Amino acid sequence: MLLNRQTLLFIFCVFVYSLIIEKSFSSQNKIIGKKNYFHEYNSFNDDGTINVVIEIPAGDNEKWELWKKDGSIRWEFKNNSFRKIKYLPYISNYGFIPQTLFSKEKGGDGDPIDVILISERIKRGSVIKSKILGVINMIDEGNNDSKIVAVNLDSFAFNASILNNLNDLRLNYPGALEIIEIWFRNYKLNSNVIINGYGDIDDAKKIIREAFEPYELIRGYWENNKKK
């Protein structure tokens, strides 16, 4: 039985509408940068600062993460839904250092080195030049989940010129570090996150440098496939 003209038009409209919805939805849960977030930004800059890719802006509850397969940032999909933190919003900007990998063989989580970036809210997908202040040593579900603490060099809320370590942060912005610690210790609403003290800038840089070698294995695979 042949379909009449109105039916064909209706089917076509439904098809076009579904494509629009799919495209709109994908643009809402994935960010593709001008460059590959994982591979095409350096970890360190020539002046010793680091680059931080912002996955989660301060004040946000959506849990986004790097998609290592294509270097994009995606809204984490878990248990058939997009993940949202069911707690107070992120107390600071949160992201990662490109060209690093905290390997599971060394007790890490298999992802790039995490960064707690002190600053006013920064747009997701931004790449921010930042100064290292130290590291918060964390254990999450038995894995080493230490997080670099850094400050945005261009922040108007935090004066980066007077912040050179975690003690400066404690002195000039009382309570800020304690608030960050309380948030990360409790946001999962369980006792799986343990704060295991702090480290200085040298400790932070050591963690970053130890993450270079595991990353290079992935980089080689990416470069070989990019040439094809």
FIKOLLO-864843 format. One line per 5 residues: number of its first residue (from 1); their letters; for each residue y, z, x of N, C-alpha, C. Coordinates in pm, 1 decimal, decimal comma. Each point is the difference from the previous one (the first is absolute). Last residue first. Example, Ala and Ser with C-alpha at 12.3 -4.5 7.8 and 13.67 -1.06 7.14 Angstrom:
2> SA> -225,0/708,0/1285,0/119,0/6,0/82,0/109,0/73,0/-77,0; -572,0/-7,0/29,0/119,0/0,0/-89,0/120,0/0,0/90,0
***
This chain:
228> KKKNN> 778,8/1035,0/4720,3/-86,7/-95,6/-70,8/75,3/-72,7/-109,3; 177,9/359,2/276,9/2,1/-130,5/66,4/-78,9/-105,9/-76,3; 11,2/461,7/-132,5/131,4/-61,5/-24,3/5,5/-141,0/58,1; -375,3/282,4/75,1/-3,0/-58,9/-132,6/131,5/-70,4/-34,4; -36,8/234,0/408,8/-99,4/-108,9/1,3/-2,6/-71,6/-134,4
223> EWYGR> 272,2/384,2/48,1/55,2/-112,7/73,9/-96,5/-119,0/1,0; -143,4/407,4/-199,4/109,1/-61,0/-77,7/54,5/-124,2/70,1; -323,9/260,8/224,5/-61,2/-67,6/-114,5/106,3/-73,5/-80,8; 147,4/270,8/351,2/-70,7/-116,4/51,5/-63,5/-81,0/-111,5; 204,1/412,2/-107,3/98,9/-103,0/31,8/-66,7/-127,8/50,1
218> ILEYP> -259,2/388,7/-76,8/37,8/-66,5/-124,7/97,2/-114,0/27,8; -122,9/263,5/361,9/-121,1/-66,1/-49,3/29,7/-78,0/-127,4; 334,4/276,6/192,8/-13,6/-128,9/67,7/-124,8/-76,2/-44,9; 102,0/455,4/-145,4/71,2/-105,9/-71,2/-25,8/-136,7/60,9; -169,7/393,4/209,2/-75,2/-37,0/-121,1/66,6/-112,6/-78,4
213> EFAER> 239,6/155,3/382,4/-126,9/-64,7/34,3/-83,9/-34,3/-123,1; 416,7/247,2/-44,4/17,9/-140,1/38,7/-133,2/-71,6/20,8; 85,6/477,9/-99,9/-31,9/-86,7/-115,0/17,7/-148,0/33,8; 111,0/359,6/298,2/-146,1/-0,3/-14,4/-44,7/-89,2/-115,2; 462,6/70,0/73,0/-56,4/-83,7/106,3/-151,8/-6,8/-8,7
208> IIKKA> 232,3/282,4/-303,9/32,6/-140,9/-24,1/-67,9/-89,0/103,7; -35,0/465,4/51,5/-76,1/-42,6/-117,3/21,8/-149,2/-26,5; 257,3/197,9/335,7/-138,7/-9,7/43,0/-88,3/-50,2/-114,6; 452,7/99,8/-83,7/-14,8/-127,1/71,8/-143,2/-20,5/47,9; 106,7/410,7/-206,7/11,2/-109,4/-96,5/-21,9/-134,9/67,9
203> DDIDG> 20,2/384,0/268,7/-123,7/0,0/-78,6/-1,2/-116,8/-98,5; 392,3/72,7/242,2/-104,9/-52,2/87,2/-134,2/-5,9/-72,5; 366,4/197,8/-223,7/15,1/-145,2/10,6/-109,1/-61,8/87,5; -144,4/461,9/-204,6/131,1/-49,0/41,6/0,4/-152,5/11,0; -301,4/314,3/-352,1/3,0/-47,5/136,4/136,9/-55,1/33,9
198> YGNII> -252,8/375,9/-378,0/89,3/-110,4/32,8/-16,3/-40,0/145,8; -341,1/255,0/-406,7/104,6/15,8/99,9/78,5/-127,7/25,9; -354,4/9,9/-322,9/-56,2/60,3/121,0/103,5/5,2/112,1; -93,7/-55,3/-569,9/101,6/-17,9/103,0/-43,8/78,2/123,2; -294,8/-223,4/-419,4/26,6/119,1/82,2/105,4/-35,1/104,0
193> VNSNL> -240,5/-186,7/-493,6/97,6/-27,4/105,9/33,7/130,1/72,2; -301,3/-3,1/-372,1/-55,4/-93,4/98,1/94,6/-28,7/116,0; -0,5/281,3/-432,6/15,2/62,9/132,1/-50,8/-90,2/111,6; 239,5/-140,6/-490,1/-124,5/62,5/45,0/24,6/58,8/139,3; 311,8/-282,4/-251,2/-41,5/104,9/-93,8/-138,8/55,5/32,6
188> KYNRF> 299,4/-331,6/229,1/-129,3/-42,5/-53,9/-59,1/101,7/-97,1; 415,2/77,5/236,4/14,9/-111,9/-94,2/-131,1/-50,8/-58,4; 112,4/376,4/339,5/-33,0/25,9/-140,2/-8,3/-121,5/-91,2; 116,1/23,9/484,5/-112,5/93,0/-13,1/-49,9/10,3/-143,6; 387,2/-255,3/113,4/-122,1/-66,0/44,5/-121,9/91,4/-11,4
183> WIEII> 427,3/179,7/-117,7/-33,7/-114,3/-84,9/-133,6/-62,0/41,3; 181,3/350,8/262,6/-48,1/49,3/-129,8/-44,4/-115,9/-88,1; 205,6/-108,4/410,9/-132,7/59,3/19,3/-59,9/47,1/-132,1; 443,9/-158,4/-1,0/-93,6/-109,8/25,0/-142,4/53,8/13,1; 341,8/315,1/-30,7/-18,2/-68,5/-129,2/-100,2/-114,3/14,2
178> ELAGP> 132,7/225,9/389,6/-87,0/85,5/-81,9/-28,1/-64,6/-135,8; 305,6/-206,2/291,0/-136,0/-15,2/50,5/-98,7/82,2/-82,4; 461,2/38,4/-107,0/-47,3/-137,1/-22,7/-146,1/-16,8/43,1; 287,0/408,0/47,6/-91,0/-12,8/-112,4/-60,4/-137,9/-18,0; 456,4/43,0/271,4/-92,3/110,5/-30,3/-84,4/-27,7/-124,1
173> YNLRL> 268,6/-287,9/354,0/-32,1/-23,6/-141,4/-104,5/103,2/-43,7; 176,1/14,5/442,3/110,7/-68,1/-67,4/-23,3/-24,2/-149,0; -329,9/221,1/289,2/130,1/62,7/23,3/109,7/-60,2/-86,3; -444,8/-179,7/0,2/-0,2/134,9/-57,5/137,9/63,6/8,8; -60,0/-414,2/208,6/-7,9/-16,2/-144,9/3,7/136,5/-69,2
168> DNLNN> -21,7/-10,9/466,0/133,0/-42,6/-45,3/2,8/-16,5/-151,1; -413,2/88,0/197,1/84,8/119,7/3,2/142,6/-31,9/-43,3; -316,7/-349,6/52,3/-18,3/74,9/-124,3/82,7/127,9/-3,2; 192,0/-400,7/293,5/-133,3/58,8/-10,5/-8,2/80,2/-130,1; 391,9/-239,6/114,8/-81,3/-52,1/109,0/-141,3/56,2/2,3
163> LISAN> 501,1/-52,0/-290,3/-141,5/31,6/-18,6/-83,0/-66,4/109,3; 475,3/-55,0/-75,1/-19,5/141,3/36,8/-145,1/44,0/-16,7; 147,4/-446,5/-105,7/52,3/24,6/135,2/-18,5/144,3/44,7; -108,7/-174,8/-445,1/-102,6/-22,7/101,6/48,3/33,0/140,9; 130,0/173,0/-500,1/69,6/-47,7/119,0/-99,3/-13,9/115,4
158> FAFSD> -61,1/-31,6/-551,8/-42,4/76,4/117,7/63,5/-63,2/123,8; 111,7/-181,5/-415,3/-32,5/136,1/-45,0/-38,3/90,8/116,2; 94,4/-471,0/37,8/125,9/71,2/-22,4/-25,7/144,1/-41,4; -300,7/-366,1/318,3/8,9/86,2/-118,5/139,3/61,2/-12,0; -216,5/-309,8/337,8/118,6/-35,0/-77,8/16,8/85,6/-125,0
153> LNVAV> -373,7/44,1/306,2/118,9/-0,4/86,0/128,5/-24,6/-77,4; -452,4/239,2/-182,2/63,7/-130,4/-5,2/129,7/4,7/81,9; -421,6/325,9/101,5/123,9/-8,5/-76,7/54,7/-141,7/9,1; -522,0/265,8/38,9/106,9/-78,2/62,5/123,0/0,6/-90,2; -544,0/199,5/92,0/124,9/30,3/-68,6/111,7/-71,2/75,3
148> IKSDN> -564,0/-81,2/-51,9/120,4/1,0/81,8/119,6/36,5/-88,4; -519,9/144,1/-89,1/108,8/-88,2/-43,6/121,6/17,9/90,7; -587,2/88,9/-44,3/130,3/37,7/55,4/105,6/-104,1/-35,0; -492,5/93,1/-122,7/99,7/-78,7/-74,4/141,2/36,7/45,5; -574,4/49,9/89,8/128,3/23,2/65,0/104,2/-90,1/-66,0
143> NGEDI> -433,2/163,6/-281,1/49,9/-100,4/94,4/132,7/43,6/61,7; -241,9/247,6/-346,7/-76,9/-0,7/123,8/45,5/-99,5/103,4; 225,9/62,1/-422,0/-140,9/-23,2/-32,8/-83,8/-18,3/126,5; 451,8/36,3/152,4/-13,7/-37,6/-140,5/-145,5/-39,4/-26,5; 360,7/257,8/377,0/-139,8/-34,3/-25,8/-10,2/-28,8/-148,8
138> MNIVG> 437,7/4,0/377,7/-63,3/25,6/-128,8/-147,2/-37,0/5,1; 486,8/80,4/308,2/-144,4/-15,4/11,2/-65,4/41,4/-131,6; 501,5/-197,1/137,7/-65,9/105,4/-77,1/-149,8/-27,9/5,8; 418,5/-146,6/354,5/-115,9/-32,7/-82,0/-46,8/123,1/-75,7; 492,5/-212,2/241,5/-120,4/78,0/27,0/-112,7/-44,4/-90,6
133> LIKSK> 434,7/-218,1/49,2/36,0/141,1/17,1/-120,5/85,9/37,1; 181,7/-559,1/21,1/-108,7/97,0/-12,6/53,0/141,8/23,9; 274,8/-438,7/-195,3/-15,0/86,7/116,4/-110,2/102,6/-25,8; 99,8/-532,7/-205,2/-1,4/145,1/-19,1/-23,2/75,2/130,8; 88,6/-495,5/-309,9/3,3/49,3/137,3/22,1/151,4/-3,4
128> IVSGR> -223,7/-312,2/-398,0/110,2/85,9/41,8/-15,8/45,8/145,2; -144,8/-364,9/-422,3/-46,9/35,1/133,8/116,2/70,3/70,5; -151,7/-82,7/-554,3/98,9/-3,1/108,8/-68,3/35,8/131,9; -214,5/12,1/-435,8/-10,8/-125,0/74,0/102,6/-13,8/110,8; 124,1/318,0/-402,3/-136,5/-33,7/39,7/-3,9/-136,8/68,1
123> KIRES> 449,7/302,1/2,3/-73,5/-97,0/-80,8/-138,3/-28,0/59,0; 259,1/471,4/60,4/0,8/-132,3/60,8/-90,4/-92,7/-80,4; 282,8/516,0/-33,2/-100,6/-92,4/-50,4/17,9/-138,8/60,2; 187,1/382,8/304,7/14,8/-23,9/-142,2/-106,0/-101,7/-42,6; -157,4/264,5/410,7/114,5/-85,1/-31,7/25,1/8,4/-149,2
118> ILIVD> -421,1/88,9/373,6/108,7/79,3/-56,1/124,3/-86,2/-15,0; -548,5/-102,6/24,9/131,6/-43,4/47,0/110,9/73,5/-74,0; -545,8/18,9/144,3/89,9/64,5/-95,8/141,0/-29,1/50,2; -476,2/-274,2/110,6/130,0/54,5/37,9/69,0/62,6/-120,8; -529,1/-185,1/207,7/93,8/32,9/-107,5/128,8/59,5/55,4
113> IPDGD> -374,4/-358,4/220,2/57,5/134,4/12,6/106,4/21,6/-107,8; -393,0/-352,4/-110,6/106,3/17,7/99,5/54,3/143,4/0,1; -501,4/-37,8/-163,6/125,3/-65,8/-38,5/103,2/14,7/112,0; -446,4/209,3/-24,8/-17,4/-144,6/6,8/122,0/-79,8/-41,1; -61,8/493,1/51,8/-37,0/-52,2/-131,7/-17,8/-151,6/-1,7
108> GGKEK> -92,6/365,0/427,7/108,5/-40,9/-89,3/-52,4/-56,7/-130,3; -248,2/152,9/408,0/26,4/101,9/-101,0/110,3/-34,2/-96,5; -186,7/-279,2/352,4/77,0/108,3/61,9/40,4/105,5/-101,7; -241,2/-381,5/-133,6/-77,8/46,0/114,9/68,5/115,0/71,7; 211,9/-237,6/-353,6/-93,0/101,2/-50,1/-86,1/55,6/113,2
103> SFLTQ> 501,7/-203,8/88,0/-139,5/-37,6/-22,4/-85,7/117,4/-46,4; 508,2/-165,2/-20,3/-55,3/133,1/22,1/-150,2/-9,1/-31,3; 379,3/-380,4/148,1/-114,9/27,2/-85,6/-59,7/134,7/39,8; 468,7/-368,6/63,4/-74,6/120,9/34,6/-117,2/14,2/-96,3; 372,1/-332,5/-17,5/-81,0/-21,0/120,8/-62,8/130,0/51,6
98> PIFGY> 400,9/96,5/-327,0/-76,0/-125,2/18,6/-78,5/1,7/131,2; 133,0/434,9/-296,3/43,8/-69,1/121,1/-84,6/-125,7/18,2; 132,9/261,8/-484,7/-93,8/-9,1/112,5/64,4/-73,5/116,5; 163,8/319,3/-468,3/-39,6/-133,3/43,7/-93,0/4,5/119,3; 360,7/279,7/-381,9/-132,3/5,8/61,8/-42,6/-141,9/37,3
93> NSIYP> 451,3/353,1/-157,7/-55,2/-135,0/12,0/-129,1/6,8/80,8; 109,7/437,2/-264,1/65,5/-78,2/104,9/-52,9/-143,1/-7,9; -146,5/319,1/-307,8/117,4/76,1/41,0/78,8/-72,1/109,7; -322,6/-175,2/-426,0/3,1/11,3/146,4/132,9/59,1/45,5; -116,0/136,0/-491,9/7,5/-126,2/75,0/2,7/24,2/150,8
88> LYKIK> -254,6/352,3/-313,1/139,3/-35,0/27,9/3,7/-131,7/78,5; -432,3/0,2/-240,9/65,4/117,2/58,8/148,0/-34,1/11,8; -407,0/-298,2/-61,7/25,4/86,9/-115,6/50,7/134,9/48,6; -12,9/-534,3/186,9/-11,2/139,2/39,6/38,0/87,9/-119,1; -218,8/-499,6/-38,3/126,9/71,8/-1,2/-25,1/145,4/38,7
83> RFSNN> -269,8/-524,5/0,5/8,6/142,1/31,8/144,2/51,5/-3,9; -270,9/-390,6/-286,4/90,9/9,3/113,5/35,4/147,1/21,2; -479,7/-142,0/-213,3/141,9/14,0/-34,0/83,5/4,2/127,5; -495,3/-1,4/-29,1/42,9/-91,2/-107,1/145,4/18,5/-43,3; -196,3/238,2/379,2/-57,8/45,1/-126,8/57,4/-77,5/-119,8
78> KFEWR> 291,2/-111,8/385,3/-113,2/91,5/16,9/-46,2/49,1/-136,5; 380,1/-316,5/305,1/-77,7/-8,0/-123,8/-126,8/81,2/18,8; 527,9/-40,2/236,3/-140,6/35,4/12,2/-69,8/1,3/-136,3; 413,4/-305,4/156,5/-16,9/121,1/-78,7/-149,5/30,4/-2,6; 204,9/-282,8/413,2/-49,4/-6,7/-137,3/-5,3/139,0/-63,8
73> ISGDK> 192,9/-343,8/436,7/-2,5/137,8/-50,1/-38,6/-7,0/-147,0; -134,6/-353,3/428,5/92,8/30,5/-109,6/-3,8/149,5/-30,9; -276,1/-259,3/325,2/125,5/56,5/48,3/103,4/23,6/-106,9; -476,2/-163,1/-23,9/105,7/-101,6/4,1/136,5/55,2/42,6; -413,6/263,6/4,6/-53,4/-136,3/0,5/109,3/-105,4/10,6
68> KWLEW> 74,0/484,3/-45,7/-20,4/-49,8/135,8/-46,0/-145,4/4,6; 306,8/293,8/-328,4/-121,6/-77,7/-21,4/-26,2/-73,3/130,4; 296,6/473,2/-112,0/-17,4/-128,1/68,3/-133,4/-62,4/-39,7; 234,1/331,7/-351,9/-57,7/3,5/133,4/-6,9/-140,5/59,1; 198,8/362,5/-441,2/-16,9/-131,9/58,6/-55,0/13,7/141,6
63> KENDG> 84,3/305,0/-469,1/-67,2/3,6/130,2/-28,0/-141,9/47,7; 383,7/247,3/-344,7/-99,9/-106,2/14,9/-55,4/-0,7/142,0; 360,8/286,1/-163,8/-134,7/52,1/-24,8/-109,4/-104,6/17,5; 538,4/110,4/206,0/-90,5/-91,3/-71,0/-137,3/65,0/-17,9; 399,4/160,5/254,3/23,2/9,6/-143,3/-91,4/-86,5/-84,4
58> APIEI> 76,9/-154,9/494,8/20,2/137,2/-45,8/30,1/-0,4/-149,6; -280,5/-416,4/171,7/134,4/56,8/13,9/2,8/146,7/-43,5; -410,6/-306,2/202,9/36,5/82,0/-115,6/139,7/59,0/22,9; -177,4/-311,8/311,7/-94,4/-23,7/-109,3/44,9/71,3/-127,7; 242,1/-177,9/483,2/4,2/92,6/-112,7/-96,3/-44,9/-109,3
53> VVNIT> 15,7/-54,4/556,3/-6,7/-79,0/-122,6/-9,8/95,7/-118,0; 199,8/52,5/523,3/-75,7/60,8/-109,6/8,0/-91,3/-121,5; 79,2/9,0/578,9/21,4/-68,1/-127,0/-90,4/63,2/-105,3; 218,3/242,1/460,8/-113,7/-65,9/-63,4/45,4/-76,5/-123,7; 244,1/151,7/505,6/-13,7/28,8/-142,2/-123,2/-73,1/-54,8
48> GDDNF> 160,0/-49,0/453,1/-89,2/113,3/-23,3/-13,6/41,4/-145,7; 245,5/-385,2/200,1/71,5/125,2/23,8/-84,7/124,0/-29,6; -156,9/-454,6/-69,1/31,9/14,7/142,6/68,9/132,3/31,1; -325,7/-7,1/-423,3/110,6/-85,2/41,9/32,6/29,1/145,8; -489,5/66,9/-279,6/116,4/55,5/69,8/105,4/-108,2/22,9
43> SNYEH> -367,0/-132,7/-253,3/-3,7/144,8/-23,6/125,9/64,2/56,6; 7,3/-517,2/-169,1/-41,5/85,3/110,7/-5,6/146,4/-43,4; -89,0/-437,8/-320,7/107,8/91,0/41,9/-53,8/88,3/111,5; -278,6/-319,1/-227,1/113,1/-74,6/56,3/125,5/84,4/22,7; -453,0/134,4/-196,0/-16,3/-64,2/130,0/128,5/-49,4/65,1
38> FYNKK> -36,9/234,7/-439,9/-94,3/65,4/90,1/8,8/-54,5/141,8; 257,3/-178,1/-370,3/41,3/137,9/27,9/-87,4/66,9/105,6; 130,8/-526,1/-53,4/-115,2/85,6/-25,4/34,3/143,4/41,3; 411,8/-298,4/-141,7/-101,8/-4,1/104,3/-115,2/91,8/-41,3; 328,5/-55,3/-305,4/34,5/-121,7/72,9/-96,1/-22,0/116,6
33> GIIKN> -204,8/289,3/-393,6/122,2/-0,4/79,2/28,3/-134,5/64,1; -256,7/177,8/-460,3/-25,6/-80,2/119,2/130,5/-11,7/77,4; -219,5/338,9/-402,5/118,7/-47,8/71,1/-45,1/-74,8/124,6; -204,3/191,5/-516,0/-23,1/-52,1/134,1/131,7/-49,4/59,4; -65,6/156,7/-457,2/-89,0/90,4/73,6/-30,5/-47,4/142,0
28> QSSFS> 285,3/-230,5/-326,5/36,3/140,1/-19,0/-87,7/94,2/81,5; -64,1/-473,8/-24,8/124,5/24,2/72,8/44,2/144,7/-11,1; -378,9/-151,7/-240,9/-28,9/2,8/142,5/124,8/27,1/81,8; 43,8/-48,4/-468,9/-73,5/121,0/32,9/-24,3/9,3/149,5; 198,5/-390,2/-172,0/92,0/112,2/-8,7/-68,1/128,2/42,9
23> KEIIL> -263,7/-385,8/-34,0/92,7/-11,0/112,8/96,4/117,6/3,0; -294,6/-29,8/-363,9/-75,0/25,3/123,5/92,3/-3,1/121,1; 179,8/-116,3/-418,8/-29,8/142,6/5,0/-70,9/35,9/129,5; 78,9/-454,2/-84,8/126,4/69,9/25,8/-23,1/149,7/14,5; -364,0/-267,6/-126,4/36,1/-25,2/139,2/127,8/73,1/38,3
18> SYVFV> -139,8/11,5/-448,3/-90,4/80,6/83,1/30,0/-18,3/148,3; 236,9/-265,2/-313,0/41,1/140,4/-8,9/-86,4/88,6/90,0; -118,8/-452,4/-47,7/121,9/13,6/80,4/46,1/145,6/2,9; -362,4/-97,7/-281,5/-37,3/-20,1/139,4/119,9/20,3/92,5; 69,3/3,9/-465,8/-72,1/120,4/41,4/-36,9/-6,6/148,0
13> CFIFL> 192,2/-382,1/-191,2/99,6/107,8/11,4/-64,3/130,1/47,1; -281,6/-369,3/-95,3/80,6/-25,5/119,4/99,6/112,7/24,2; -251,5/6,8/-396,5/-84,8/30,0/115,9/77,9/-18,1/129,4; 215,7/-126,9/-396,5/-16,3/145,2/4,3/-82,4/41,5/122,5; 50,3/-457,3/-92,2/126,4/55,8/46,6/-9,5/151,3/14,3
8> LTQRN> -364,0/-226,3/-189,0/11,4/-31,4/142,3/127,4/58,6/60,0; -57,8/34,1/-463,6/-96,1/85,5/70,4/6,8/-22,8/150,3; 257,7/-274,7/-280,9/53,7/135,8/2,4/-92,2/94,8/77,1; -138,1/-451,3/-74,3/111,3/8,0/94,2/55,0/142,3/13,0; -512,8/-58,8/-146,0/125,0/-61,2/-40,6/111,0/31,8/99,2
3> LLM> -537,2/-60,2/104,9/103,3/100,1/-24,7/128,4/-69,2/-41,4; -518,1/-183,6/-79,9/119,3/-9,9/82,2/101,0/108,2/-38,4; -552,0/-4,4/-25,4/119,5/0,0/-84,8/124,6/0,0/88,5
***
